[in-house]
């Protein structure tokens, strides 16, 4: 028999959502007398290294259990009731966010193999239309995919990749209509419009590459349980996928694999990568698809390399005896490490994050003092230069540069106050041409806002950079609400880029700040090394110390300080609520990874084994107890906590929905305060949320309304 009491509770809350909201323009009053959902407790015992843990809410991982689904719906209904009076504000915010988007827009075309490729949005439509034109932009438009039509009848829809064959006639593409990141692979004839019956299931969405014969392609399959990409297969167009040939299987489940093709088009590459730890690349000439892949350089622990083909040699980007990486080169037919020759030396204060090869130029992406830079080297003269920018806080990156035989570098520049701006730079004449700047509607004027770079001193004396943006006129008197964001894991850096959505907070008096905490690579490789495995605690303490610094500098006070992070950044949110709950007025934890110990102990959970080098392996007692010391779920205790908004997706493939579900249930059970905990579950999406370009804005509007309600600014 179904849990009728819980269903009655859901109906009661939905009815509450239809009540007339409170009068606006006054301090928000959370509805009183509304009891949050409760969850039954079933003891699950874990014992490892002599340590016993009891998980009362482990049963919430039963995705198809009607009681679980009823509970998740009850949480959504509770949130709707508690936020009922903010509905007009949410709608106003949604219209603001949507109103800044140029609905009828087009991406900047880029040229590849004789065609100009671009995407465009039609007014009122959620998804892009992918197009191309032959040779010139005046040629007739060819529509490759109209994702709006493809998405009809689906609550979620995503096109993963589009790989065009060398003869420009075929495109291999991947789609996901569930948000589980298990893609379907198909091939379309761009001349006839026919989609071939060669459908392959459960592939990696971004790993498909054609051989040069225009009929053979390579793809990566995923394990449907762990979701790890682990096999490379070869398919010949028109053949039964059941007859496809297994080319390579990754036996070490700590590695992720993908398939790529060199920019020169000469080689197919199989790349095995253990995150920030180890790499192995195999290569095969694209003209010989049935040949045998050869290993470029065998894998080794704590040794990474990335390659690009150039004429009769390879450039190698590697951390071999160079923590911040250096550039090497090696003959095309002698790729073993003993043949590598240094081209760009290692520098302690500069991190080489990537590179792009052109016929006559080499472009390096470098990081120094938490700012990205582009360095251009002439392949003939060896002269180099850096592109310079005036703003104190910015980010710059290479754009689409598929053409090998060009002297034009396309790059993208933006900052906390400057929308994304695309330039073409002539690397010979040094002339820069503005090609496109994202148009922000709704009366945006960049001169109304200011940004800063600050440096907070962490408790161990390390200087942690903070990027800050606010509307001019804001006084540093402690009265400002401030939202502090960070990620801080996997070596992924949080660059200070433009986000038009944040304007809705800035225009209401908020300051927005990014804490560049250890765990990313904003300050080089050592920044990551000091923020993972047995030094992960630095990520949490850096963020807390940044928050305290902003309070001490009178940017805000504890009564107006808020924190936000998602996924591994959601783990950060869980950690800081346990470690310094008194510092935050409210915390937004999006798809948070909060049950570290249980998840990392279960190799069947998607992606777990590939994360051992990031968090640790619980089979090791030292790593087990270190993870336990910060795992948010394991450290919830009886004390006061800040207000919380937690989000997840039922089909999340990265952080399973039951992690935040268990965390919310335990927090509600243990907390001693009267602050609120709200839990939003997207029943139709996964880790990235809604797939449409407008739908996700409703989630943003909800989060902003939550913050404004806590500030008493429900308009």
N, C-alpha and C positions, 0 to 999 in steps of 0.2 A: 504494500500500500504506500502511496506517495506521502511525502511530508506535507500534509494539508495545512498544518499550522504555519509552516514557512511560506506556502503559497498564499495563505490569507494575509501574511505580513507583507508580501510583495504587493498584493492588491491594495492594502491599506496605504502603503507608501505612494503608490501610483496615484491614488485618489488625492493624497496630500499634495501632489505636484500640481493639481488643478485648482488649488486654493488661490484666492486673490493674493498677489504678492504685497509685501509691505510697501508703504509709501517710500519713494526714492528720496535721494538727497538728505539722508540722515544716516547715522551710524547703523551699520548692519546688525540685526539681531538674529542670531541663529535660532531656529525653531526650538522651543523647549518641549520637554516631555516625550521626545522621540527616542526610542531605544534602538541602538544599532543592532544589526544582525548578530546572532550568536551561533557558534559552531560546536557541535558535539565533540568530545575528546575521546580518542581511542589510542591507548598507549602503544607506541612502537619503540622498541629498545634497540639501541646500537651500542656495541662494545668493541673498542679497538684500543690497543696499547694500554689495556687495563683501565681505560676511561669509559664510563657508561653515560650515555645520553638518552633521554626519554623525549620522543617527539610525539606530542599529543595530537598534532594535526597532519601527520604524514598521509593520512587517508585522503586528503584533498587532491592528491595526484591522480585520483581515479576520474579521468576526464569524462568518461561516459556514464558515470554514476549520476542518476537523477538528483540525488541529494546535493551533489557538488554543483550541478548546474543551477539548481534552485537557490543555493546559497549565493552564487555569483550574481544571479538576477536580483536577489534581495539586496545585495550590496549596491548595485546600480540604482535600485529604487530608493534606497536610503540616501544615496548621494543626491538624487533628484529632489527628494523632499528637503534635505538640508540646504540645498542651493536654490530652492524654488524662487525665492525673492530676488535672486540675481539673474533670472531668465531674461528680463529686459536688457540688463547690462551685457549678458553673454551675447545676445543678438546684436546689440550695438557694437560690441567688440568684433564680432564675426564680420559685420558689414564693414567696419574700419579696415580690418586685415585684408578682406577680399577687395575692398575699394582701392587699395594701394597697388594691386596687381593689374597690369595691362592685359586685359582678357584676350584681346586679339593681338598676338605677338608672334615673333619668329626668331629662332636662334640664328646666330651668325653662321653662314655657310662655310664649310671647309672643303678643300679639294683633295680627293684621293683617287688615284688611278683613273683620271679622266672624267670624274663626276664630282659635282658639288653636292654635298649632303647637308641637310638642315632639318629641323623640326619646326612645326608651327602649332599654335593654339588658336582655336576658333572661339569666338565670344560665347560664354556660357558653358563651354564644354570642359569636362574634367581632365581629359587626357590629350596627349600630343598626337599630331599627324606627322609621320616620318616620310620625308620626301627627298628627291634628288633631281638634278638637272645635268644634262650631258654637256661637258666642255665649257659652256658659258652660262651665266645666270639669266641670260635672255632666252635660253632654250625652254621648250615646253616642260612643265612640271610632271614628274612621275611620282605618284603616291605609292610608297612601298607598303606602309601599314597605317590604317586609321584605327588607333587604339580605342577610340570612342565606340566604334562599331564592334570591335572585337570584345569589348568589356560588357556589352549588353547582356543582361541576365545574370551578371556576376556582382557580388557585393565587394569583391576585391579583384584587381587584375593588374598584372605587371608583366611587361616585356623585359626580359633579362638582357639579351644581347642580340645584335643583328650583324652577321658576318657575311660579307659579299664575296663571291668567288672571283678568281683572277680575271675571268672573261666578262665580269660585271653582269652576268645573266641570272645568277642564282643567289639567294640569300638564305642562310641557315639562321633560325631564330628560336628563342626559348620563351616560354610563357608560364606564369604561375597564377592560378585563379583561387588559391586557398590561403596564401601567405605562409606556407610552411617551408618555402625555399626549396621545394622539390619541383623542378621545372620539366616541362614537356618540350622536346626538341622536334622541329619540323623544318621543311625546306620549301621555299616558294620560288616559282619561276617568275622573274621580274619582267619578262617579255610577254608571257601569256596570262599572268595573274594566277596560274594554277598552283595550288598547294599540294605537294606530293603526299602519297599515303605513308611515306617513311616516317612514322611517328615513334619517338623513343622517349620512354618515361624515366622519371627520377634522375635527372641529370643536374649537374651544376649549372646555374643560370648564366655564368659568364665565361665558360671554358669550351669554346667550339672554334676550330680552325680548319680552313680548307688547305688541301694540298694544291699544287699548281696544275694538276690535271683537270680541275673543274668538275670532278665527280667524286672524289674521295675527301672525307673530312674526319677529324679526330674530335672526340668529346670525352667528358669526364662523368662517370656515374657516381651517385651517392649511395651510401648505406642508408636504407630507409629507417633504420632504428636510431643509429648514432648521428645520422645526417652528415657524416664525414665524407668528403670527396676522396675516393680511394682507388678508382680504376680508370684507366685510359683505354678507350675502344676506338677501332677504325671501322668506318661505315662507307660503303660504296652506294651511291645514289641509285635507287631502283631495286636494290637487293632487299631481302627480308632482314630486318634488324636482328632476328634470331641467329643469322649467320655472321654477324659482326665479329671481328677479331679482337680479342683482348690483347692489347699491346703492352700494358704495364699495370701491375697492381702494387700499391704501396702497402708493405707489410708492417711498417711501424706506425701504429695509430696515433702517435704524437705529431705526425706530419700531415699537413694539408697539401693537396696537389692541384695543379691546374695546367692547362694547355695554352700556349701562346705562340706567336709567330714573330720572327725578327722583323724590325722595321725595313730591312733590306729585302724582305720577302723570301730570302733564300732558305731559311731554316724554320722547322717546326720544333718547338721547345716543350718539354715536360719539366715542370718546376715542382720540386718537393721542398716544402718549407716548414720548419718548426719555428714558430713565432719568435723573431729576434734572437734566435739561437743558432740555427743550422740550416744550410741550403744544399741541395743537389740538383743539378740541371742536366738533362739529357737532350740531345739534339739529333735531328734527322733532316737531310736535305728535302725540301718540299717537292722537288721534282722526282723523288724516289719514295713514294708513300708506303710501299710494301717492304722497304728496307728496314734495317735494324738500327734503333736508336743507340747512340754512344754517349757515355758519361763524360761530361765536360771536365769535372773535377769531383772525385768521390766526397761524400759528406763526411763531416767531422764535427764533433761537439764544439760549440762556441766558435764557429767559423761560418760566416755568411758570405755569399757572393751573388752578384747579379750581372748579367752580360748583355751586350748588344753587338751585333755584327757590323763591321765597317771595312769595306774593300777586302783585303786579304788577311784581316786580323779581327780580333775581338777586343772590345773595351770591357774591363772587369771592374765593377764597383764592389769593394770588399772591406771587411773589418779585420782582415788578417794582419795581426800585429798593428792594428790601427782602430782603436775603439770608436773614433768618430768617422771612420771610413777614409779610404784613399782610392785613387784611380790607377788601374794597371792596364797593360795591354799584353796580348799574347798572339803568336801566329795562329792562323785559322786551322792549321793541321797539327799544331802542338799546343794543346789546351791545358795540359797538366800544370800544376802550380809552380813546378820547377822552371817553367818557361816564362813566367810572368815578369814583366818589367814595369817599374813604377813610372807613372806619368804625372800624377798630381799627388804630392806627399800628404801624409796625415798631419793635421794641426789640432792641437789640444783644445783650442777655443772656437773652432769652426767645424760644424757637423755637415758632411756632404750627404744630403738626404736622397738625391737622385740625379739622373743625367739623361740627356737626349742627344743623339748623334745625328748630324747632318753631313752632307757631302763635304762641305768646307769648314764646318764649325762644330764645336762641342759645347753644349750648354749644361752647366752644373746648377743644381738647386742646393743652396747652402743655407745654414742656419747659424746665426750668431746673436747672442743676447736676446733670445726669444723673438727674433725677427727673421723672416725668410728673405733671401736675396737670390738674384739670378746673375751668374757669372758666365760670360761668353768668351770662348777661346777660339781664335782663328787656327784651323788645323795646319795651315801652311806656315804662317809667320810666328805662331805660338803666342802672339800678343793677346792679352785678355783685358776685359773691362767688366765693371759692375753697373747694373741699372740702378739709378738713384731716385729716391722719392722724398717728398718734403714732410709728410705727416709723421708724428712721433710714434704712432701705432698703426701698422698696416700689415697686409699679407699679399704676397705676389707668388704666382705659380705659372707654370707653363700651361698653355691652352692646347687645343687640338693641333698637333703637328705631324700628321701622317706622311707628309711628303719628304722624302729623303733628299731629293735634288733641288733644294731651294735655299736661298739666303735670307728668307723671311722667318722670323721667330714670332709666333703668336703667343702672347702671354695675357694673364688675367690679373688685374689689380683691384683690390678693394680694401676698405678699412671700416672701423666702427661707424664712420660718418659718411663714407663714400660708397655708393652702390657698385656692384660688380661692373668693371670696365675692361673691355677687351681691346688690346692694341696689337698692331702688326709692326714689328721692329726689323728694319733692314740692317742686318749684322755687318754689312760692308760699308754702307753710307752713313750709318748711325741715325737714320731718320726714323721717327716714331709716328705712326698714324693711328688715330683713334678710330676704331671700327664700330664699336657698339657699347653703350652704357645702359644697364638695366633701368628702365624708366619706372620711377616710383610716383604713383598718382596720389591724390588726396592732399595736395598742397605741401609736399615735402620740400624743405630747403635745408641743405646740408650745413649752411652757415648758422643755423639755429642750434647746433649741437657741438659739443667739444669732447675730445678724448684725451686721455692721459696714460702714461706708463708709470706705475708705482712699483716699489720694491719693499716687500715685507720681510722682516727678519724672523725666520723660523726659530723654534726653541733650541735647535742645535747650531744656530748662528748662520745658517745658509740663507742667502737672499733669494726670495721667491718673487718672480715678476707677476704683476697684476695689470691687466688692461681694463680701462674704465671709460664709460661714456655716459653723458648726461646732457640735459638741455641747458643751454646757457642761461645764467641767472640763478642757478641753484646755489644756495649758500651752504657752506660747509660748517653748519652749526649743529649737526647731529639730529636734525629734524627730518631728514630725508629717508624714505623707505629705500632699501637697497637689495637687489637680487644678485646673489653671488653664485656663479656657475663654474663647474669644473668636470673633467672626465678622469684623466690621470691613470690610464692603464694601457697595456699592450704597446707602449711606445707611441700611441696616437696623440698628436699634439692638438691643442685647442687654439687654433689661430684666430686672431681678432678680425673677423670678417663682418660684412654688413648683413643685418637682418631687419627687414622692414617691419616685421611683427613687433619687435622690441619698442618701436616708436610709440605704440599705444601705452606702454608703461612709462617711457621717458616723458611723454606729454602730460602724464598725470603725476609728475614729480618724482618718479623712481630714478635711481641710479642703477646702471647695469654694469657688472664687473665679471671678468673672467680670471680665475686663479689658475695660473700655469704651474700646477703642483707637480711634484715628482711622480713619475710613472708614465708621463709623456716624454717627448724628446725636445722640448722647446729650448733647453739649454745644452743639448748634445746627448750623446749616448749615456754618459754617466747619470743624467737626469732620470733615465729609464732604469738603469741598474740600481739606483738608490730608491726606487719606488715599486719594486715587485719582489716576489718570493719572500725571503726572510727580512726584507726591508720595506715591505708593503705598508707598514704602519706610518711611514713618512708621508704617504699620500694623505692620510686622514689628518695627521697633525699639521701638515702644511696648510690644508684648507681651513682648519680651525684657527691657526695662527694668522692667516690672511683675514679671516672674519674679525678677529680681535684687533688686528692692525687697523682695519677700516673704521672700527668703532673708536679706537684711540685717536685717530686722525680726524674725528668729528664728521666723517661722511655719513654716519648713521649711528643708531644706538641699538642695543639688544632688543628693544621693543619694536624695532622697524627693520630688523635684519632677517633676510630670507635666503634659503639655499635651494639649488636645483641641480639635478644631474640625472642621467639616464643610462640604463644597462649597467656596465661596470661603474659608470658615474652614479647609478642608483645604489650600488654597493657603497660607494663613498657617502651617499646620503644616509644610508642605514648606519654606517660607522659613526658619523659625526653626531647623529641623534642619540646614540648610546654614550659616546665619549664626552660630549659637551651639550647636553640637551637645553641647558639654560641660556645658551648663546643665541638661539634661533627663535624668532616669532613663529615661523612656519617653514616647512620643508616640502618640496615637490620631488617625489622619487618616481621617475618614469621607468617602466619595465625593469625594476631593480633586481640585480643579482644579489640576493641577501642570505641565501642558505648555502654558504660556501662549502662547509664541511660535508654536508649530506650529498650535495651535488657532485663534488669532486671525489667522493667515495664510491660513486656509482658509474662505472664505465659504460653502462648501457644508455645513460642519459645523453642526448645529443651534444656532441662537441666536447665532452668532458676530457677525454684523453689528450686532445690537442691543446688543452689548457694547463697541463701539468707544469710547463716551464714558466707559466705566468703566476700561478697561485701556489703550486706545490702538489705533491702526490701524498695523500693521507697515509699511504703505506709506510712512509717514512715518519717515524715518531716525532722528530724535530719539526718537520713541516706540518704535521697534523696539529700539534699543540700551538704552533704559531698561527695557523689559520683559525683555530678555535678562539684565539685571543682577540680577533677582530670580527669574526663572522657575525653579522648583525642579528640573525635569528637566534644564535646561541648565546648572545649577550644581552638579550632583553631581560630587564629585571624590574622589580617593583620600585618605581620612582616616577617623577613627572617627566613628560615628554612634550615637545612642541606640537603645534597643529600640523597635521600631515594630510597631503593628497598623494595617493599612490595610484599608478596606472599600470595596466597590463593588457595583453591580447590573448584570447583563448588559444589561438593557433601559433603562438610565439615559438619559434624554433631555436632562438638563441638563449633566452631566459624563460623557462617554462612558467606558465601562469601560476602554478601552485606555489612557487617560491614567494611572491608577494602576497598570495592569498594566506599562506601559513603565517607569514610575518605580521600581517594586519590582525589576524585572529589572536596571535600571541600578544601583540602590543595592546590590543583592547583588553585582554585578560589581565595584564600586568600593570598597566599604567595607573598612577594614583591621582592624576590631575583631571580637570574638566575640559581640557582641550579636545578638539575634534579630530577624528581620523576618517577620511573619506577614501573610498576605493572605487575606481572606475575601471570596468572590464569591457574592452571592445570584443564583443562576441563573434565578430566576423573578420578580425584581422590578426596580424602577428606582431613581430618585433618592431617593424617600422610604422605601425599604425595604419590609418586609412590610406588607400592608394591614390585617390583623386586629389588634384591640386587644390580643391576647395574644402573637401571633407575634413582634412586634417586640421584646418583652421578652427573648426568647432572645438577640437580638443585644446588648441591654444587659447581660445576664448574662455573656455572653462577654467584653465589654469590661471589666467590673468584675473578672472572674476574671483577666484578663490583668494588670490593675493589682495585684491582690492577690498574684498569683504573683510579680511583680517585687518586691513588698514581703516575700515569704516568708511570707505569711499565708494559705496554702491550708489551710482548716479541715478 
